[in-house]
Amino acid sequence: MKQRTFITIILMALAVSVSGQEKKHLETYHLFELQGGAQMTANGNMMKLISPTAAFSYGYMSPSVGLRLHVNGWQAKNSSDYKYKYVDVNGDLLLNVSYLFSRNANRKLNLYLVCGFGIASVYDREYSSTNSYDLSDNLRGGLRLETNITKPIGFSIEVSANSMGDRNNGLGSDWGFLAMLGVSYRFGKRYAKPTPILVPVVQDAMEVSTASMAPATYAAEEYKPEPQSKPKQETKLVVKSDKLHETIYYAICMSDPTESGKVQLQKVAQFMEQYKDAIIKIVGYADKGTGNPDVNMKYSKQRAIDCKDVLVKSYGCNPENIIIDSKGDTIQPFEENDNNRCVIIDSEIKYNVQE
Protein backbone atom coordinates (compact mmCIF):
# COMPACT_ATOMS: atom_id res chain seq x y z
CA MET A 1 0.00 0.00 0.00
CA LYS A 2 2.81 2.45 0.90
CA GLN A 3 4.49 1.78 -2.44
CA ARG A 4 1.30 2.56 -4.39
CA THR A 5 0.69 5.71 -2.38
CA PHE A 6 4.28 6.84 -3.09
CA ILE A 7 3.81 6.25 -6.84
CA THR A 8 0.59 8.30 -6.75
CA ILE A 9 2.36 11.24 -5.08
CA ILE A 10 5.21 11.11 -7.64
CA LEU A 11 2.76 11.14 -10.56
CA MET A 12 0.82 14.07 -9.12
CA ALA A 13 4.06 16.05 -8.58
CA LEU A 14 5.06 15.33 -12.19
CA ALA A 15 1.68 16.60 -13.39
CA VAL A 16 2.14 19.90 -11.55
CA SER A 17 5.72 20.41 -12.75
CA VAL A 18 4.93 19.63 -16.42
CA SER A 19 1.76 21.72 -16.46
CA GLY A 20 3.80 24.73 -15.32
CA GLN A 21 5.99 24.62 -18.45
CA GLU A 22 3.55 26.41 -20.74
CA LYS A 23 5.24 29.57 -22.00
CA LYS A 24 5.04 31.76 -25.06
CA HIS A 25 8.51 32.11 -26.63
CA LEU A 26 9.49 34.92 -29.00
CA GLU A 27 11.04 33.57 -32.23
CA THR A 28 11.91 36.42 -34.61
CA TYR A 29 11.04 40.04 -35.35
CA HIS A 30 12.06 42.98 -37.59
CA LEU A 31 13.62 46.21 -36.33
CA PHE A 32 13.96 49.77 -37.65
CA GLU A 33 16.11 52.15 -35.60
CA LEU A 34 17.26 55.78 -35.62
CA GLN A 35 20.36 56.74 -33.61
CA GLY A 36 22.16 59.96 -32.83
CA GLY A 37 25.24 60.86 -30.81
CA ALA A 38 28.88 61.82 -31.10
CA GLN A 39 32.17 60.40 -32.35
CA MET A 40 35.79 61.29 -31.78
CA THR A 41 38.94 60.26 -33.62
CA ALA A 42 41.84 58.62 -31.76
CA ASN A 43 44.43 61.26 -32.63
CA GLY A 44 46.08 63.77 -30.31
CA ASN A 45 43.70 65.64 -28.01
CA MET A 46 40.62 63.48 -28.57
CA MET A 47 38.24 65.77 -26.65
CA LYS A 48 38.79 68.48 -29.29
CA LEU A 49 37.89 66.02 -32.08
CA ILE A 50 34.31 65.33 -30.97
CA SER A 51 31.80 65.71 -33.81
CA PRO A 52 28.11 64.80 -34.36
CA THR A 53 27.03 61.50 -35.89
CA ALA A 54 23.75 59.80 -36.78
CA ALA A 55 22.66 56.37 -37.99
CA PHE A 56 19.76 54.40 -39.46
CA SER A 57 19.50 50.63 -39.39
CA TYR A 58 17.28 47.68 -40.26
CA GLY A 59 17.63 44.33 -38.50
CA TYR A 60 16.18 40.84 -38.59
CA MET A 61 16.39 39.61 -35.02
CA SER A 62 15.81 36.65 -32.75
CA PRO A 63 16.09 36.68 -28.93
CA SER A 64 19.66 35.30 -29.13
CA VAL A 65 21.21 36.75 -32.29
CA GLY A 66 20.47 39.26 -35.04
CA LEU A 67 21.70 40.61 -38.37
CA ARG A 68 21.66 44.34 -39.08
CA LEU A 69 22.30 46.71 -42.00
CA HIS A 70 23.71 49.86 -40.37
CA VAL A 71 24.23 53.19 -42.18
CA ASN A 72 26.20 55.75 -40.15
CA GLY A 73 27.70 59.13 -40.99
CA TRP A 74 27.84 62.92 -40.75
CA GLN A 75 30.99 64.78 -39.71
CA ALA A 76 34.44 63.81 -38.40
CA LYS A 77 37.78 65.40 -37.54
CA ASN A 78 41.25 63.98 -38.00
CA SER A 79 42.83 66.99 -36.32
CA SER A 80 41.64 70.37 -35.10
CA ASP A 81 42.25 71.87 -38.57
CA TYR A 82 41.25 68.93 -40.76
CA LYS A 83 37.56 68.07 -41.11
CA TYR A 84 35.57 65.89 -43.50
CA LYS A 85 32.17 64.25 -43.94
CA TYR A 86 31.61 60.53 -44.31
CA VAL A 87 29.07 57.73 -44.88
CA ASP A 88 29.74 54.31 -43.37
CA VAL A 89 27.68 51.25 -44.46
CA ASN A 90 28.11 48.11 -42.33
CA GLY A 91 26.67 44.63 -42.00
CA ASP A 92 26.57 43.82 -38.28
CA LEU A 93 26.19 40.66 -36.22
CA LEU A 94 24.48 41.20 -32.83
CA LEU A 95 24.94 38.54 -30.14
CA ASN A 96 22.59 38.81 -27.14
CA VAL A 97 24.86 38.06 -24.15
CA SER A 98 21.90 38.22 -21.72
CA TYR A 99 20.25 35.31 -23.54
CA LEU A 100 23.18 33.07 -22.64
CA PHE A 101 22.23 33.38 -18.96
CA SER A 102 18.41 33.65 -19.15
CA ARG A 103 15.98 32.49 -21.84
CA ASN A 104 13.26 34.88 -20.66
CA ALA A 105 12.55 37.19 -23.63
CA ASN A 106 10.59 39.59 -21.37
CA ARG A 107 13.65 40.76 -19.40
CA LYS A 108 13.85 44.55 -19.04
CA LEU A 109 17.40 44.96 -20.48
CA ASN A 110 19.47 43.04 -23.05
CA LEU A 111 23.25 43.37 -23.53
CA TYR A 112 24.62 42.72 -27.06
CA LEU A 113 28.07 42.25 -28.52
CA VAL A 114 28.28 44.05 -31.88
CA CYS A 115 30.76 43.25 -34.66
CA GLY A 116 30.59 44.30 -38.28
CA PHE A 117 32.36 44.88 -41.56
CA GLY A 118 31.58 47.41 -44.28
CA ILE A 119 32.62 50.24 -46.58
CA ALA A 120 33.27 53.89 -45.62
CA SER A 121 33.20 56.81 -48.07
CA VAL A 122 34.59 60.33 -47.43
CA TYR A 123 33.56 63.62 -49.09
CA ASP A 124 33.77 67.42 -48.54
CA ARG A 125 37.37 67.34 -47.28
CA GLU A 126 38.95 70.58 -46.13
CA TYR A 127 41.96 69.66 -48.24
CA SER A 128 43.00 66.66 -50.32
CA SER A 129 45.97 64.34 -50.18
CA THR A 130 47.10 61.88 -52.83
CA ASN A 131 47.75 59.32 -50.12
CA SER A 132 44.41 59.61 -48.31
CA TYR A 133 41.52 57.23 -48.93
CA ASP A 134 38.13 58.27 -50.34
CA LEU A 135 36.75 54.72 -50.08
CA SER A 136 37.98 52.06 -47.68
CA ASP A 137 36.97 49.00 -45.73
CA ASN A 138 35.68 49.41 -42.20
CA LEU A 139 35.94 46.97 -39.28
CA ARG A 140 34.04 47.72 -36.10
CA GLY A 141 33.00 46.26 -32.74
CA GLY A 142 31.16 47.43 -29.64
CA LEU A 143 28.50 46.96 -26.99
CA ARG A 144 24.78 47.68 -27.10
CA LEU A 145 22.26 47.92 -24.22
CA GLU A 146 18.62 47.64 -25.29
CA THR A 147 15.26 47.64 -23.49
CA ASN A 148 12.67 44.81 -23.50
CA ILE A 149 12.61 43.26 -26.99
CA THR A 150 8.99 42.07 -26.74
CA LYS A 151 7.72 45.68 -26.72
CA PRO A 152 6.99 47.44 -30.06
CA ILE A 153 9.02 50.55 -29.14
CA GLY A 154 12.55 50.21 -27.71
CA PHE A 155 15.44 52.40 -26.61
CA SER A 156 19.16 51.68 -26.77
CA ILE A 157 22.64 52.91 -25.86
CA GLU A 158 25.45 51.79 -28.18
CA VAL A 159 29.22 52.39 -28.06
CA SER A 160 31.62 51.14 -30.73
CA ALA A 161 35.10 51.52 -32.19
CA ASN A 162 35.60 51.82 -35.98
CA SER A 163 38.81 51.19 -37.92
CA MET A 164 38.86 52.94 -41.34
CA GLY A 165 41.52 53.85 -43.88
CA ASP A 166 43.48 56.99 -43.00
CA ARG A 167 41.80 60.27 -44.10
CA ASN A 168 44.93 62.41 -43.98
CA ASN A 169 48.18 60.88 -45.22
CA GLY A 170 47.33 57.22 -45.91
CA LEU A 171 49.57 55.93 -43.12
CA GLY A 172 47.71 53.18 -41.24
CA SER A 173 44.12 53.59 -40.04
CA ASP A 174 41.91 56.18 -38.38
CA TRP A 175 40.22 54.81 -35.26
CA GLY A 176 36.94 56.43 -34.30
CA PHE A 177 34.90 55.93 -31.13
CA LEU A 178 31.12 56.35 -31.32
CA ALA A 179 28.47 56.73 -28.59
CA MET A 180 24.83 56.87 -29.71
CA LEU A 181 21.33 56.83 -28.26
CA GLY A 182 18.65 55.11 -30.33
CA VAL A 183 14.90 54.55 -30.59
CA SER A 184 13.63 51.49 -32.47
CA TYR A 185 10.36 50.10 -33.76
CA ARG A 186 9.94 46.30 -33.69
CA PHE A 187 7.29 44.62 -35.81
CA GLY A 188 6.34 41.30 -37.40
CA LYS A 189 7.02 39.38 -34.18
CA ARG A 190 6.60 35.59 -34.39
CA TYR A 191 5.92 33.43 -31.36
CA ALA A 192 6.33 29.69 -30.84
CA LYS A 193 3.22 27.74 -29.98
CA PRO A 194 2.86 27.08 -26.23
CA THR A 195 4.18 23.79 -24.90
CA PRO A 196 1.30 21.29 -24.48
CA ILE A 197 0.22 20.66 -20.91
CA LEU A 198 0.86 17.00 -20.15
CA VAL A 199 -1.04 15.74 -17.11
CA PRO A 200 -0.48 12.07 -16.29
CA VAL A 201 -3.58 10.13 -15.32
CA VAL A 202 -3.27 9.15 -11.66
CA GLN A 203 -6.85 7.92 -11.20
CA ASP A 204 -5.93 4.25 -11.68
CA ALA A 205 -3.18 4.39 -9.07
CA MET A 206 -5.49 6.10 -6.58
CA GLU A 207 -8.24 3.52 -7.17
CA VAL A 208 -5.77 0.70 -6.57
CA SER A 209 -4.53 2.42 -3.41
CA THR A 210 -8.11 2.94 -2.16
CA ALA A 211 -9.08 -0.62 -2.99
CA SER A 212 -6.18 -2.00 -0.92
CA MET A 213 -7.55 -0.19 2.14
CA ALA A 214 -11.15 -1.43 1.73
CA PRO A 215 -12.42 -3.94 4.36
CA ALA A 216 -12.75 -7.61 3.38
CA THR A 217 -16.26 -8.89 2.48
CA TYR A 218 -17.90 -11.80 4.24
CA ALA A 219 -19.15 -14.92 2.53
CA ALA A 220 -22.62 -14.60 4.08
CA GLU A 221 -24.26 -11.48 2.70
CA GLU A 222 -27.03 -9.69 4.48
CA TYR A 223 -30.41 -9.99 2.80
CA LYS A 224 -31.50 -6.80 1.08
CA PRO A 225 -34.88 -6.31 -0.50
CA GLU A 226 -34.92 -5.60 -4.21
CA PRO A 227 -35.39 -1.89 -4.91
CA GLN A 228 -38.69 -0.95 -6.44
CA SER A 229 -38.45 0.48 -9.90
CA LYS A 230 -39.26 4.16 -10.13
CA PRO A 231 -41.52 5.42 -12.86
CA LYS A 232 -39.62 6.89 -15.80
CA GLN A 233 -39.66 10.65 -15.99
CA GLU A 234 -40.30 12.28 -19.30
CA THR A 235 -37.36 14.28 -20.66
CA LYS A 236 -37.48 17.25 -22.99
CA LEU A 237 -34.89 19.17 -25.00
CA VAL A 238 -34.26 22.75 -23.97
CA VAL A 239 -32.29 25.17 -26.16
CA LYS A 240 -29.72 27.16 -24.21
CA SER A 241 -27.07 29.65 -25.28
CA ASP A 242 -23.67 30.91 -24.12
CA LYS A 243 -22.36 34.34 -25.09
CA LEU A 244 -18.86 35.80 -25.32
CA HIS A 245 -18.09 39.54 -25.23
CA GLU A 246 -14.62 40.97 -24.72
CA THR A 247 -13.29 44.51 -25.35
CA ILE A 248 -9.52 45.04 -25.62
CA TYR A 249 -8.22 48.63 -25.38
CA TYR A 250 -5.03 50.07 -26.97
CA ALA A 251 -2.67 53.00 -26.64
CA ILE A 252 -2.13 55.41 -29.55
CA CYS A 253 -0.48 53.78 -32.61
CA MET A 254 -0.42 50.37 -30.91
CA SER A 255 -1.80 47.12 -32.34
CA ASP A 256 -0.17 44.43 -30.18
CA PRO A 257 -2.49 43.26 -27.35
CA THR A 258 -1.50 44.49 -23.88
CA GLU A 259 -0.95 42.12 -20.95
CA SER A 260 -4.60 42.52 -19.91
CA GLY A 261 -5.59 42.02 -23.56
CA LYS A 262 -3.69 38.73 -23.65
CA VAL A 263 -5.65 37.54 -20.60
CA GLN A 264 -8.88 38.37 -22.46
CA LEU A 265 -7.67 36.49 -25.56
CA GLN A 266 -6.98 33.47 -23.35
CA LYS A 267 -10.67 33.58 -22.29
CA VAL A 268 -11.65 33.66 -25.96
CA ALA A 269 -9.40 30.64 -26.65
CA GLN A 270 -11.04 28.74 -23.77
CA PHE A 271 -14.48 29.56 -25.17
CA MET A 272 -13.44 28.20 -28.60
CA GLU A 273 -11.99 25.09 -26.97
CA GLN A 274 -15.27 24.47 -25.10
CA TYR A 275 -17.46 25.14 -28.15
CA LYS A 276 -15.73 23.77 -31.24
CA ASP A 277 -18.42 25.12 -33.61
CA ALA A 278 -18.51 28.65 -32.17
CA ILE A 279 -17.91 31.47 -34.69
CA ILE A 280 -15.85 34.34 -33.25
CA LYS A 281 -16.17 37.84 -34.72
CA ILE A 282 -13.26 40.27 -34.11
CA VAL A 283 -13.88 43.94 -35.07
CA GLY A 284 -11.14 46.58 -34.84
CA TYR A 285 -11.80 50.29 -34.19
CA ALA A 286 -9.82 53.56 -33.99
CA ASP A 287 -10.63 56.90 -32.33
CA LYS A 288 -11.53 60.00 -34.33
CA GLY A 289 -9.57 62.25 -31.99
CA THR A 290 -6.20 61.25 -33.44
CA GLY A 291 -4.78 60.42 -36.86
CA ASN A 292 -6.77 60.53 -40.10
CA PRO A 293 -9.29 58.12 -41.70
CA ASP A 294 -6.65 56.21 -43.72
CA VAL A 295 -4.26 55.77 -40.78
CA ASN A 296 -7.10 54.88 -38.41
CA MET A 297 -8.44 52.25 -40.83
CA LYS A 298 -4.93 50.71 -41.02
CA TYR A 299 -4.57 50.49 -37.23
CA SER A 300 -8.08 49.12 -36.67
CA LYS A 301 -7.43 46.38 -39.25
CA GLN A 302 -4.01 45.51 -37.80
CA ARG A 303 -5.47 45.25 -34.29
CA ALA A 304 -8.04 42.69 -35.46
CA ILE A 305 -5.38 40.74 -37.40
CA ASP A 306 -3.00 40.65 -34.40
CA CYS A 307 -5.76 39.30 -32.13
CA LYS A 308 -6.52 36.53 -34.62
CA ASP A 309 -2.79 35.70 -34.92
CA VAL A 310 -2.49 35.28 -31.13
CA LEU A 311 -5.53 32.97 -31.02
CA VAL A 312 -4.28 30.83 -33.94
CA LYS A 313 -0.53 30.77 -33.29
CA SER A 314 -0.43 30.83 -29.49
CA TYR A 315 -3.52 28.81 -28.62
CA GLY A 316 -4.07 26.66 -31.73
CA CYS A 317 -7.60 27.99 -32.42
CA ASN A 318 -9.28 27.11 -35.73
CA PRO A 319 -8.76 30.11 -38.08
CA GLU A 320 -11.84 29.13 -40.13
CA ASN A 321 -14.02 29.89 -37.09
CA ILE A 322 -12.63 33.43 -36.70
CA ILE A 323 -14.05 36.37 -38.70
CA ILE A 324 -12.21 39.71 -38.62
CA ASP A 325 -13.49 43.16 -39.61
CA SER A 326 -12.28 46.75 -39.23
CA LYS A 327 -14.28 49.98 -38.93
CA GLY A 328 -11.49 52.56 -38.61
CA ASP A 329 -13.01 55.70 -37.09
CA THR A 330 -16.29 55.41 -39.06
CA ILE A 331 -18.00 53.91 -36.00
CA GLN A 332 -17.32 55.05 -32.44
CA PRO A 333 -18.79 52.45 -30.04
CA PHE A 334 -17.95 54.53 -26.93
CA GLU A 335 -18.59 58.14 -25.92
CA GLU A 336 -15.10 58.49 -24.43
CA ASN A 337 -12.72 59.14 -27.37
CA ASP A 338 -9.75 57.09 -26.05
CA ASN A 339 -11.92 54.02 -25.46
CA ASN A 340 -12.54 53.77 -29.20
CA ARG A 341 -8.97 52.50 -29.78
CA CYS A 342 -10.17 48.98 -29.22
CA VAL A 343 -11.07 45.54 -30.52
CA ILE A 344 -14.49 44.07 -29.69
CA ILE A 345 -14.86 40.26 -29.76
CA ASP A 346 -18.34 38.68 -29.79
CA SER A 347 -19.76 35.18 -30.15
CA GLU A 348 -22.92 33.27 -29.27
CA ILE A 349 -23.40 29.50 -29.34
CA LYS A 350 -26.71 27.65 -28.92
CA TYR A 351 -26.95 24.04 -27.74
CA ASN A 352 -29.60 21.50 -26.64
CA VAL A 353 -29.90 20.24 -23.06
CA GLN A 354 -32.16 17.42 -21.82
CA GLU A 355 -34.29 18.30 -18.80
C-alpha positions as CSV (number, residue, x, y, z in Angstrom):
1,M,0.0,0.0,0.0
2,K,2.8,2.4,0.9
3,Q,4.5,1.8,-2.4
4,R,1.3,2.6,-4.4
5,T,0.7,5.7,-2.4
6,F,4.3,6.8,-3.1
7,I,3.8,6.2,-6.8
8,T,0.6,8.3,-6.7
9,I,2.4,11.2,-5.1
10,I,5.2,11.1,-7.6
11,L,2.8,11.1,-10.6
12,M,0.8,14.1,-9.1
13,A,4.1,16.1,-8.6
14,L,5.1,15.3,-12.2
15,A,1.7,16.6,-13.4
16,V,2.1,19.9,-11.5
17,S,5.7,20.4,-12.8
18,V,4.9,19.6,-16.4
19,S,1.8,21.7,-16.5
20,G,3.8,24.7,-15.3
21,Q,6.0,24.6,-18.4
22,E,3.5,26.4,-20.7
23,K,5.2,29.6,-22.0
24,K,5.0,31.8,-25.1
25,H,8.5,32.1,-26.6
26,L,9.5,34.9,-29.0
27,E,11.0,33.6,-32.2
28,T,11.9,36.4,-34.6
29,Y,11.0,40.0,-35.4
30,H,12.1,43.0,-37.6
31,L,13.6,46.2,-36.3
32,F,14.0,49.8,-37.7
33,E,16.1,52.2,-35.6
34,L,17.3,55.8,-35.6
35,Q,20.4,56.7,-33.6
36,G,22.2,60.0,-32.8
37,G,25.2,60.9,-30.8
38,A,28.9,61.8,-31.1
39,Q,32.2,60.4,-32.3
40,M,35.8,61.3,-31.8
41,T,38.9,60.3,-33.6
42,A,41.8,58.6,-31.8
43,N,44.4,61.3,-32.6
44,G,46.1,63.8,-30.3
45,N,43.7,65.6,-28.0
46,M,40.6,63.5,-28.6
47,M,38.2,65.8,-26.7
48,K,38.8,68.5,-29.3
49,L,37.9,66.0,-32.1
50,I,34.3,65.3,-31.0
51,S,31.8,65.7,-33.8
52,P,28.1,64.8,-34.4
53,T,27.0,61.5,-35.9
54,A,23.7,59.8,-36.8
55,A,22.7,56.4,-38.0
56,F,19.8,54.4,-39.5
57,S,19.5,50.6,-39.4
58,Y,17.3,47.7,-40.3
59,G,17.6,44.3,-38.5
60,Y,16.2,40.8,-38.6
61,M,16.4,39.6,-35.0
62,S,15.8,36.6,-32.8
63,P,16.1,36.7,-28.9
64,S,19.7,35.3,-29.1
65,V,21.2,36.7,-32.3
66,G,20.5,39.3,-35.0
67,L,21.7,40.6,-38.4
68,R,21.7,44.3,-39.1
69,L,22.3,46.7,-42.0
70,H,23.7,49.9,-40.4
71,V,24.2,53.2,-42.2
72,N,26.2,55.8,-40.2
73,G,27.7,59.1,-41.0
74,W,27.8,62.9,-40.8
75,Q,31.0,64.8,-39.7
76,A,34.4,63.8,-38.4
77,K,37.8,65.4,-37.5
78,N,41.2,64.0,-38.0
79,S,42.8,67.0,-36.3
80,S,41.6,70.4,-35.1
81,D,42.3,71.9,-38.6
82,Y,41.3,68.9,-40.8
83,K,37.6,68.1,-41.1
84,Y,35.6,65.9,-43.5
85,K,32.2,64.2,-43.9
86,Y,31.6,60.5,-44.3
87,V,29.1,57.7,-44.9
88,D,29.7,54.3,-43.4
89,V,27.7,51.2,-44.5
90,N,28.1,48.1,-42.3
91,G,26.7,44.6,-42.0
92,D,26.6,43.8,-38.3
93,L,26.2,40.7,-36.2
94,L,24.5,41.2,-32.8
95,L,24.9,38.5,-30.1
96,N,22.6,38.8,-27.1
97,V,24.9,38.1,-24.1
98,S,21.9,38.2,-21.7
99,Y,20.2,35.3,-23.5
100,L,23.2,33.1,-22.6
101,F,22.2,33.4,-19.0
102,S,18.4,33.6,-19.2
103,R,16.0,32.5,-21.8
104,N,13.3,34.9,-20.7
105,A,12.5,37.2,-23.6
106,N,10.6,39.6,-21.4
107,R,13.7,40.8,-19.4
108,K,13.9,44.6,-19.0
109,L,17.4,45.0,-20.5
110,N,19.5,43.0,-23.1
111,L,23.2,43.4,-23.5
112,Y,24.6,42.7,-27.1
113,L,28.1,42.2,-28.5
114,V,28.3,44.0,-31.9
115,C,30.8,43.3,-34.7
116,G,30.6,44.3,-38.3
117,F,32.4,44.9,-41.6
118,G,31.6,47.4,-44.3
119,I,32.6,50.2,-46.6
120,A,33.3,53.9,-45.6
121,S,33.2,56.8,-48.1
122,V,34.6,60.3,-47.4
123,Y,33.6,63.6,-49.1
124,D,33.8,67.4,-48.5
125,R,37.4,67.3,-47.3
126,E,38.9,70.6,-46.1
127,Y,42.0,69.7,-48.2
128,S,43.0,66.7,-50.3
129,S,46.0,64.3,-50.2
130,T,47.1,61.9,-52.8
131,N,47.8,59.3,-50.1
132,S,44.4,59.6,-48.3
133,Y,41.5,57.2,-48.9
134,D,38.1,58.3,-50.3
135,L,36.8,54.7,-50.1
136,S,38.0,52.1,-47.7
137,D,37.0,49.0,-45.7
138,N,35.7,49.4,-42.2
139,L,35.9,47.0,-39.3
140,R,34.0,47.7,-36.1
141,G,33.0,46.3,-32.7
142,G,31.2,47.4,-29.6
143,L,28.5,47.0,-27.0
144,R,24.8,47.7,-27.1
145,L,22.3,47.9,-24.2
146,E,18.6,47.6,-25.3
147,T,15.3,47.6,-23.5
148,N,12.7,44.8,-23.5
149,I,12.6,43.3,-27.0
150,T,9.0,42.1,-26.7
151,K,7.7,45.7,-26.7
152,P,7.0,47.4,-30.1
153,I,9.0,50.6,-29.1
154,G,12.5,50.2,-27.7
155,F,15.4,52.4,-26.6
156,S,19.2,51.7,-26.8
157,I,22.6,52.9,-25.9
158,E,25.4,51.8,-28.2
159,V,29.2,52.4,-28.1
160,S,31.6,51.1,-30.7
161,A,35.1,51.5,-32.2
162,N,35.6,51.8,-36.0
163,S,38.8,51.2,-37.9
164,M,38.9,52.9,-41.3
165,G,41.5,53.8,-43.9
166,D,43.5,57.0,-43.0
167,R,41.8,60.3,-44.1
168,N,44.9,62.4,-44.0
169,N,48.2,60.9,-45.2
170,G,47.3,57.2,-45.9
171,L,49.6,55.9,-43.1
172,G,47.7,53.2,-41.2
173,S,44.1,53.6,-40.0
174,D,41.9,56.2,-38.4
175,W,40.2,54.8,-35.3
176,G,36.9,56.4,-34.3
177,F,34.9,55.9,-31.1
178,L,31.1,56.4,-31.3
179,A,28.5,56.7,-28.6
180,M,24.8,56.9,-29.7
181,L,21.3,56.8,-28.3
182,G,18.7,55.1,-30.3
183,V,14.9,54.5,-30.6
184,S,13.6,51.5,-32.5
185,Y,10.4,50.1,-33.8
186,R,9.9,46.3,-33.7
187,F,7.3,44.6,-35.8
188,G,6.3,41.3,-37.4
189,K,7.0,39.4,-34.2
190,R,6.6,35.6,-34.4
191,Y,5.9,33.4,-31.4
192,A,6.3,29.7,-30.8
193,K,3.2,27.7,-30.0
194,P,2.9,27.1,-26.2
195,T,4.2,23.8,-24.9
196,P,1.3,21.3,-24.5
197,I,0.2,20.7,-20.9
198,L,0.9,17.0,-20.1
199,V,-1.0,15.7,-17.1
200,P,-0.5,12.1,-16.3
201,V,-3.6,10.1,-15.3
202,V,-3.3,9.1,-11.7
203,Q,-6.8,7.9,-11.2
204,D,-5.9,4.3,-11.7
205,A,-3.2,4.4,-9.1
206,M,-5.5,6.1,-6.6
207,E,-8.2,3.5,-7.2
208,V,-5.8,0.7,-6.6
209,S,-4.5,2.4,-3.4
210,T,-8.1,2.9,-2.2
211,A,-9.1,-0.6,-3.0
212,S,-6.2,-2.0,-0.9
213,M,-7.6,-0.2,2.1
214,A,-11.2,-1.4,1.7
215,P,-12.4,-3.9,4.4
216,A,-12.7,-7.6,3.4
217,T,-16.3,-8.9,2.5
218,Y,-17.9,-11.8,4.2
219,A,-19.2,-14.9,2.5
220,A,-22.6,-14.6,4.1
221,E,-24.3,-11.5,2.7
222,E,-27.0,-9.7,4.5
223,Y,-30.4,-10.0,2.8
224,K,-31.5,-6.8,1.1
225,P,-34.9,-6.3,-0.5
226,E,-34.9,-5.6,-4.2
227,P,-35.4,-1.9,-4.9
228,Q,-38.7,-1.0,-6.4
229,S,-38.5,0.5,-9.9
230,K,-39.3,4.2,-10.1
231,P,-41.5,5.4,-12.9
232,K,-39.6,6.9,-15.8
233,Q,-39.7,10.6,-16.0
234,E,-40.3,12.3,-19.3
235,T,-37.4,14.3,-20.7
236,K,-37.5,17.3,-23.0
237,L,-34.9,19.2,-25.0
238,V,-34.3,22.8,-24.0
239,V,-32.3,25.2,-26.2
240,K,-29.7,27.2,-24.2
241,S,-27.1,29.6,-25.3
242,D,-23.7,30.9,-24.1
243,K,-22.4,34.3,-25.1
244,L,-18.9,35.8,-25.3
245,H,-18.1,39.5,-25.2
246,E,-14.6,41.0,-24.7
247,T,-13.3,44.5,-25.4
248,I,-9.5,45.0,-25.6
249,Y,-8.2,48.6,-25.4
250,Y,-5.0,50.1,-27.0
251,A,-2.7,53.0,-26.6
252,I,-2.1,55.4,-29.5
253,C,-0.5,53.8,-32.6
254,M,-0.4,50.4,-30.9
255,S,-1.8,47.1,-32.3
256,D,-0.2,44.4,-30.2
257,P,-2.5,43.3,-27.3
258,T,-1.5,44.5,-23.9
259,E,-1.0,42.1,-21.0
260,S,-4.6,42.5,-19.9
261,G,-5.6,42.0,-23.6
262,K,-3.7,38.7,-23.7
263,V,-5.6,37.5,-20.6
264,Q,-8.9,38.4,-22.5
265,L,-7.7,36.5,-25.6
266,Q,-7.0,33.5,-23.4
267,K,-10.7,33.6,-22.3
268,V,-11.6,33.7,-26.0
269,A,-9.4,30.6,-26.7
270,Q,-11.0,28.7,-23.8
271,F,-14.5,29.6,-25.2
272,M,-13.4,28.2,-28.6
273,E,-12.0,25.1,-27.0
274,Q,-15.3,24.5,-25.1
275,Y,-17.5,25.1,-28.1
276,K,-15.7,23.8,-31.2
277,D,-18.4,25.1,-33.6
278,A,-18.5,28.6,-32.2
279,I,-17.9,31.5,-34.7
280,I,-15.8,34.3,-33.3
281,K,-16.2,37.8,-34.7
282,I,-13.3,40.3,-34.1
283,V,-13.9,43.9,-35.1
284,G,-11.1,46.6,-34.8
285,Y,-11.8,50.3,-34.2
286,A,-9.8,53.6,-34.0
287,D,-10.6,56.9,-32.3
288,K,-11.5,60.0,-34.3
289,G,-9.6,62.2,-32.0
290,T,-6.2,61.3,-33.4
291,G,-4.8,60.4,-36.9
292,N,-6.8,60.5,-40.1
293,P,-9.3,58.1,-41.7
294,D,-6.6,56.2,-43.7
295,V,-4.3,55.8,-40.8
296,N,-7.1,54.9,-38.4
297,M,-8.4,52.2,-40.8
298,K,-4.9,50.7,-41.0
299,Y,-4.6,50.5,-37.2
300,S,-8.1,49.1,-36.7
301,K,-7.4,46.4,-39.3
302,Q,-4.0,45.5,-37.8
303,R,-5.5,45.2,-34.3
304,A,-8.0,42.7,-35.5
305,I,-5.4,40.7,-37.4
306,D,-3.0,40.7,-34.4
307,C,-5.8,39.3,-32.1
308,K,-6.5,36.5,-34.6
309,D,-2.8,35.7,-34.9
310,V,-2.5,35.3,-31.1
311,L,-5.5,33.0,-31.0
312,V,-4.3,30.8,-33.9
313,K,-0.5,30.8,-33.3
314,S,-0.4,30.8,-29.5
315,Y,-3.5,28.8,-28.6
316,G,-4.1,26.7,-31.7
317,C,-7.6,28.0,-32.4
318,N,-9.3,27.1,-35.7
319,P,-8.8,30.1,-38.1
320,E,-11.8,29.1,-40.1
321,N,-14.0,29.9,-37.1
322,I,-12.6,33.4,-36.7
323,I,-14.1,36.4,-38.7
324,I,-12.2,39.7,-38.6
325,D,-13.5,43.2,-39.6
326,S,-12.3,46.8,-39.2
327,K,-14.3,50.0,-38.9
328,G,-11.5,52.6,-38.6
329,D,-13.0,55.7,-37.1
330,T,-16.3,55.4,-39.1
331,I,-18.0,53.9,-36.0
332,Q,-17.3,55.0,-32.4
333,P,-18.8,52.5,-30.0
334,F,-18.0,54.5,-26.9
335,E,-18.6,58.1,-25.9
336,E,-15.1,58.5,-24.4
337,N,-12.7,59.1,-27.4
338,D,-9.7,57.1,-26.1
339,N,-11.9,54.0,-25.5
340,N,-12.5,53.8,-29.2
341,R,-9.0,52.5,-29.8
342,C,-10.2,49.0,-29.2
343,V,-11.1,45.5,-30.5
344,I,-14.5,44.1,-29.7
345,I,-14.9,40.3,-29.8
346,D,-18.3,38.7,-29.8
347,S,-19.8,35.2,-30.2
348,E,-22.9,33.3,-29.3
349,I,-23.4,29.5,-29.3
350,K,-26.7,27.6,-28.9
351,Y,-27.0,24.0,-27.7
352,N,-29.6,21.5,-26.6
353,V,-29.9,20.2,-23.1
354,Q,-32.2,17.4,-21.8
355,E,-34.3,18.3,-18.8
